[in-house]
Amino acid sequence: MKIELRKDSTYSLVVPTSIGVRITPLNGQPVHCSDLYMMQATSAETNVASIPASLGLRVKVLTTFVKNSPIARFIMNNLKSRNMEFEGKEVPQGGPWGYRHQFNIADSGYGSRGPRVHNDRAGEVGRTLNVKDFDLDRIFGKEGVQIIHLSGLIAALSPETSNFCLELARAAKKYGTRISFDLNYRASFWKDREKELRDIFTEIAGISDILAGNEEDFQLCLGVEGPEAGGKDLASKIDSFKEMIGRVKKSFPNALAFATTLRQVVDANNHLWGAILSAGDEWHVVEPRHITVLDRIGGGDGFVGGLLYGILKGWEPEKWVQFAWATGALATTFLTDYAQPVDEEQVWSVWEGNARVKR
């Protein structure tokens, strides 16, 4: 099975996002007792886009910036360095208590100490993302896009961004762009908006071609019954996960591919990592395998990025999920929450378990 893509497209992938910065203590230390930090530009959606962009495909980011902000300039420079084009409105800050790019403050964890992430999103400029600020006929019609990747994080960020994602999905459908939707449920985003967001997520999922999420995402975003409880390890639960995906397929029959990752945490630096993909009438399962983790944040995004890369390259589904498993695993070896593979060979070496030196 292959997913047919538009041939006359300028962009392989487009991602709407709200970008901020992530600060992480050095040497795996906790936040509350550290005074040295690494800062990076971050968003889940650009984490996904980092895989195809690093491997040479043309990617565009739709976002918004704080005008004349040094953090905005930092983010722009980072996107350029990662081979990503971008467009978006520059919003005046409005004084010291106005808009800003959000901060993500992350303790990566170490050994028996689990990771902790603190999100500081007050005044986040990305909450102003508005469909009126983008020429959708130009982007999808004249320029052309093969896949747009939507995230539940942006779809639930604010009423404006919810409508923004919905209108992007409708425009993509109109012009023959394939739609990828990673549900990414966040309870704090959904508080007091459950009915509104369930309706929006259901409509987007109903016209999507690729649906990704974990068991919680499918249950809480779309109301699909999750996997049965029981079993001591992931391998024993795979049939239950497949049954859940089967229920998703019945509820959203227009989608062509459904994917979920499998993770069992031994400790902060040792995980069992697997994946399930349903493509057409076929199942492709990667049994959970051990991976060594430097920082787990972004592994799921790396998986989706690899999945979309395989689809964009026209591979068979078995290779989609293998490559996706490997790009997800690769992301957990980076200090940043995104991976930048140097070439396909590096990714396939991860899949093959070949960590030997290459000279």
C-alpha positions as CSV (number, residue, x, y, z in Angstrom):
1,M,0.0,0.0,0.0
2,K,1.1,3.5,-0.8
3,I,-0.5,6.9,0.0
4,E,-0.8,8.9,-3.2
5,L,0.5,12.4,-2.8
6,R,0.2,15.6,-4.9
7,K,2.9,15.8,-7.5
8,D,2.7,19.5,-8.2
9,S,3.7,20.6,-4.7
10,T,6.3,23.1,-3.6
11,Y,6.4,21.7,0.0
12,S,6.6,18.1,1.1
13,L,5.4,19.0,4.6
14,V,3.7,22.0,6.3
15,V,3.3,22.3,10.1
16,P,1.4,24.9,12.0
17,T,2.9,25.5,15.4
18,S,3.5,27.8,18.4
19,I,7.3,27.9,19.1
20,G,9.0,28.7,22.3
21,V,12.2,27.9,24.1
22,R,13.2,24.9,26.3
23,I,15.8,25.3,29.0
24,T,17.4,22.2,30.4
25,P,19.9,21.8,33.2
26,L,23.3,20.5,32.2
27,N,24.5,17.0,33.1
28,G,21.1,15.6,33.8
29,Q,20.6,17.6,36.9
30,P,17.2,18.7,38.5
31,V,15.9,22.2,37.8
32,H,15.6,23.4,41.3
33,C,19.3,23.0,42.2
34,S,20.9,24.0,38.9
35,D,22.4,27.2,37.7
36,L,23.7,26.2,34.3
37,Y,21.2,25.5,31.5
38,M,21.1,24.8,27.7
39,M,18.4,26.7,25.7
40,Q,16.9,25.5,22.5
41,A,14.0,26.5,20.3
42,T,11.2,24.0,20.7
43,S,7.7,22.8,19.6
44,A,6.2,19.4,19.2
45,E,5.4,20.1,15.6
46,T,8.8,21.3,14.5
47,N,10.2,18.3,16.3
48,V,8.2,16.2,13.8
49,A,9.3,18.4,10.9
50,S,13.0,18.1,11.9
51,I,13.2,14.6,10.5
52,P,12.2,15.3,6.8
53,A,13.9,18.7,6.9
54,S,17.2,17.2,8.0
55,L,16.9,14.6,5.3
56,G,16.5,17.2,2.5
57,L,12.7,17.5,2.0
58,R,11.2,21.0,1.7
59,V,9.3,21.9,4.9
60,K,7.4,25.1,5.9
61,V,6.4,26.2,9.4
62,L,3.3,28.3,9.9
63,T,3.6,30.3,13.2
64,T,3.6,33.7,14.8
65,F,6.3,35.7,16.4
66,V,6.7,38.5,18.9
67,K,7.9,41.6,17.0
68,N,11.4,42.8,17.7
69,S,11.9,40.0,20.3
70,P,15.4,38.5,20.6
71,I,13.8,35.2,21.5
72,A,11.9,35.4,18.2
73,R,15.1,36.0,16.4
74,F,16.7,33.1,18.2
75,I,13.8,30.9,17.0
76,M,14.0,32.1,13.4
77,N,17.8,31.5,13.3
78,N,17.2,28.0,14.7
79,L,14.6,27.1,12.1
80,K,16.9,28.3,9.3
81,S,19.7,26.2,10.6
82,R,17.5,23.2,10.5
83,N,16.5,23.7,6.9
84,M,13.0,24.9,7.6
85,E,11.2,27.8,5.9
86,F,8.6,29.7,7.9
87,E,6.0,32.4,7.6
88,G,3.9,34.1,10.2
89,K,2.6,37.4,11.6
90,E,4.8,39.5,13.9
91,V,2.7,40.6,16.9
92,P,3.7,43.7,18.9
93,Q,4.7,42.7,22.4
94,G,2.5,45.3,24.0
95,G,4.8,46.1,26.9
96,P,6.6,43.9,29.5
97,W,3.3,42.2,30.5
98,G,2.2,41.5,26.9
99,Y,3.0,38.6,24.5
100,R,6.0,36.3,24.6
101,H,7.2,33.0,23.4
102,Q,6.5,30.3,25.9
103,F,9.1,28.7,28.1
104,N,9.4,24.9,28.6
105,I,11.6,24.1,31.7
106,A,12.7,20.5,31.7
107,D,14.4,18.1,34.1
108,S,15.5,15.2,31.8
109,G,15.7,12.9,34.8
110,Y,18.4,10.4,35.4
111,G,18.3,6.7,36.5
112,S,15.6,6.3,39.2
113,R,14.7,10.0,39.0
114,G,12.0,10.5,36.4
115,P,11.8,13.5,34.1
116,R,9.7,16.6,35.1
117,V,8.6,19.3,32.7
118,H,7.2,22.7,33.7
119,N,5.4,24.7,31.1
120,D,5.3,28.5,31.5
121,R,2.8,29.6,28.8
122,A,1.4,32.8,30.2
123,G,1.0,35.4,27.4
124,E,2.0,32.9,24.7
125,V,1.9,34.6,21.3
126,G,1.1,31.3,19.6
127,R,-2.4,31.5,21.1
128,T,-3.1,34.3,18.6
129,L,-2.6,32.1,15.5
130,N,-5.4,33.1,13.2
131,V,-6.4,31.7,9.8
132,K,-6.9,35.3,8.6
133,D,-3.1,35.9,8.8
134,F,-2.4,33.2,6.1
135,D,-3.3,33.0,2.5
136,L,-4.5,29.4,2.4
137,D,-5.4,29.5,-1.3
138,R,-1.7,30.4,-2.1
139,I,-0.2,27.9,0.3
140,F,-2.4,24.9,-0.6
141,G,-3.5,25.9,-4.1
142,K,-0.7,27.8,-5.9
143,E,2.3,26.5,-3.9
144,G,1.0,23.1,-3.1
145,V,1.6,20.8,-0.1
146,Q,1.9,17.1,0.0
147,I,1.2,16.6,3.7
148,I,0.1,18.9,6.4
149,H,0.8,17.7,10.0
150,L,-1.6,18.9,12.7
151,S,-1.1,18.5,16.4
152,G,-3.7,18.4,19.1
153,L,-1.5,20.7,21.1
154,I,-2.1,23.5,18.7
155,A,-5.7,22.5,18.0
156,A,-6.5,22.9,21.7
157,L,-4.2,25.9,22.6
158,S,-7.0,28.5,22.3
159,P,-10.3,29.0,20.5
160,E,-8.4,30.9,17.8
161,T,-5.9,28.1,17.2
162,S,-8.7,25.5,17.3
163,N,-10.4,27.3,14.5
164,F,-7.1,27.8,12.7
165,C,-6.3,24.1,12.6
166,L,-9.9,23.2,11.6
167,E,-9.7,25.7,8.6
168,L,-6.3,24.4,7.7
169,A,-7.6,20.8,7.6
170,R,-10.6,21.9,5.4
171,A,-8.3,23.8,3.0
172,A,-5.9,20.9,2.8
173,K,-8.8,18.6,2.0
174,K,-10.1,21.0,-0.7
175,Y,-6.7,21.0,-2.5
176,G,-5.8,17.4,-2.2
177,T,-3.2,17.7,0.5
178,R,-2.9,14.7,2.8
179,I,-3.7,15.4,6.5
180,S,-1.7,13.9,9.4
181,F,-3.2,14.4,12.9
182,D,-1.3,13.6,16.1
183,L,-3.9,13.9,18.8
184,N,-1.6,14.9,21.7
185,Y,-4.1,15.2,24.5
186,R,-3.3,17.6,27.3
187,A,-5.8,17.8,30.2
188,S,-5.0,21.4,31.1
189,F,-5.8,22.5,27.6
190,W,-9.1,20.7,27.5
191,K,-10.4,22.0,30.9
192,D,-13.9,23.6,30.5
193,R,-13.7,23.1,26.7
194,E,-14.4,19.4,26.4
195,K,-17.5,19.5,24.2
196,E,-16.1,22.2,21.9
197,L,-12.8,20.4,21.4
198,R,-14.3,16.9,21.0
199,D,-16.4,18.3,18.1
200,I,-13.3,20.0,16.5
201,F,-11.0,17.0,17.0
202,T,-13.7,14.6,15.6
203,E,-14.1,16.7,12.5
204,I,-10.4,16.9,11.9
205,A,-9.9,13.2,12.5
206,G,-12.8,12.5,10.1
207,I,-11.0,14.0,7.2
208,S,-7.5,13.0,8.2
209,D,-5.4,10.4,6.2
210,I,-3.0,9.6,9.0
211,L,-4.0,9.4,12.7
212,A,-1.4,9.0,15.5
213,G,-1.7,8.9,19.2
214,N,-1.4,6.8,22.3
215,E,-4.2,5.0,24.1
216,E,-5.1,8.1,26.2
217,D,-5.2,10.3,23.1
218,F,-7.7,8.1,21.3
219,Q,-9.9,7.7,24.4
220,L,-10.0,11.3,25.6
221,C,-9.9,13.2,22.3
222,L,-12.2,11.0,20.3
223,G,-14.1,8.9,22.8
224,V,-12.8,5.6,21.5
225,E,-12.5,2.8,24.1
226,G,-8.9,2.2,25.0
227,P,-7.0,-1.1,25.4
228,E,-8.0,-3.6,28.0
229,A,-6.1,-3.4,31.3
230,G,-3.9,-6.3,32.3
231,G,-0.6,-7.8,31.4
232,K,2.7,-7.1,33.0
233,D,4.5,-5.8,30.0
234,L,3.9,-4.1,26.6
235,A,4.3,-7.3,24.6
236,S,1.4,-8.9,26.3
237,K,-0.8,-5.9,25.6
238,I,-0.2,-5.6,21.8
239,D,-3.4,-7.5,20.9
240,S,-5.4,-5.0,23.1
241,F,-3.7,-2.1,21.4
242,K,-4.6,-3.6,18.0
243,E,-8.2,-3.9,19.1
244,M,-8.3,-0.3,20.1
245,I,-6.9,0.8,16.7
246,G,-9.5,-1.4,15.1
247,R,-12.2,0.6,17.0
248,V,-10.6,3.8,15.8
249,K,-10.7,2.6,12.2
250,K,-14.4,1.8,12.4
251,S,-15.1,5.3,13.8
252,F,-12.9,7.1,11.2
253,P,-13.0,4.9,8.1
254,N,-11.6,7.6,5.8
255,A,-8.1,7.4,7.3
256,L,-5.5,5.3,5.6
257,A,-3.0,4.8,8.3
258,F,-3.2,4.6,12.1
259,A,-0.1,4.5,14.4
260,T,0.7,4.3,18.1
261,T,4.0,4.0,20.0
262,L,4.6,1.5,22.8
263,R,6.9,2.5,25.7
264,Q,7.7,0.7,28.9
265,V,10.0,2.7,31.3
266,V,12.6,0.6,33.1
267,D,14.2,3.8,34.4
268,A,14.8,7.3,33.0
269,N,17.7,6.0,30.8
270,N,16.4,2.6,29.8
271,H,13.1,2.0,28.0
272,L,11.5,-0.6,25.9
273,W,10.3,1.0,22.7
274,G,7.9,-0.4,20.2
275,A,5.2,0.6,17.7
276,I,2.0,-0.5,15.9
277,L,0.9,0.6,12.5
278,S,-2.3,-0.2,10.7
279,A,-2.0,0.6,7.0
280,G,-5.0,-0.5,4.8
281,D,-5.8,-4.0,5.8
282,E,-2.3,-4.8,7.1
283,W,-0.7,-4.7,10.5
284,H,2.9,-3.9,11.1
285,V,4.2,-4.3,14.7
286,V,7.6,-3.5,16.1
287,E,7.9,-5.6,19.3
288,P,9.3,-3.5,22.2
289,R,13.1,-3.4,22.1
290,H,15.5,-1.9,24.6
291,I,16.8,1.6,23.9
292,T,19.2,3.7,25.9
293,V,17.8,7.2,26.6
294,L,19.6,10.5,27.1
295,D,16.4,12.6,27.2
296,R,13.0,11.0,26.4
297,I,11.2,14.2,25.5
298,G,10.5,14.3,21.8
299,G,10.7,10.6,21.1
300,G,7.1,10.4,20.0
301,D,7.5,13.4,17.7
302,G,10.6,11.8,16.2
303,F,8.5,8.7,15.5
304,V,5.8,10.7,13.7
305,G,8.5,12.6,11.7
306,G,10.0,9.3,10.5
307,L,6.6,7.9,9.7
308,L,5.7,10.9,7.5
309,Y,9.2,10.8,5.9
310,G,8.6,7.2,4.8
311,I,5.2,8.1,3.4
312,L,6.6,11.1,1.5
313,K,9.4,8.9,0.1
314,G,6.8,6.4,-1.3
315,W,8.0,3.4,0.7
316,E,6.0,0.4,1.7
317,P,4.3,0.6,5.1
318,E,6.7,-1.9,6.7
319,K,9.5,0.5,6.1
320,W,7.4,3.5,7.4
321,V,7.1,2.0,10.9
322,Q,10.7,0.7,11.0
323,F,12.1,4.1,10.1
324,A,9.7,5.8,12.5
325,W,10.7,3.5,15.4
326,A,14.4,4.3,14.6
327,T,13.9,8.1,14.3
328,G,12.0,8.1,17.6
329,A,14.8,6.1,19.2
330,L,17.3,8.5,17.7
331,A,15.6,11.5,19.1
332,T,16.1,10.2,22.7
333,T,19.9,10.3,22.1
334,F,19.9,14.1,21.5
335,L,20.2,16.8,24.2
336,T,17.6,18.7,22.2
337,D,14.0,17.4,22.0
338,Y,14.3,16.8,18.3
339,A,16.6,14.6,16.1
340,Q,18.6,15.8,13.2
341,P,19.7,12.6,11.3
342,V,22.7,13.2,9.1
343,D,21.4,10.7,6.5
344,E,19.0,7.7,6.0
345,E,21.9,5.3,6.7
346,Q,22.3,6.6,10.2
347,V,18.6,5.9,10.9
348,W,18.7,2.5,9.4
349,S,21.8,1.7,11.6
350,V,19.7,2.5,14.6
351,W,17.0,0.2,13.4
352,E,19.5,-2.6,12.8
353,G,21.1,-2.1,16.2
354,N,24.4,-1.2,14.7
355,A,26.2,1.3,16.9
356,R,29.7,0.5,15.6
357,V,32.0,3.4,14.7
358,K,31.7,4.6,11.1
359,R,35.0,6.0,9.6
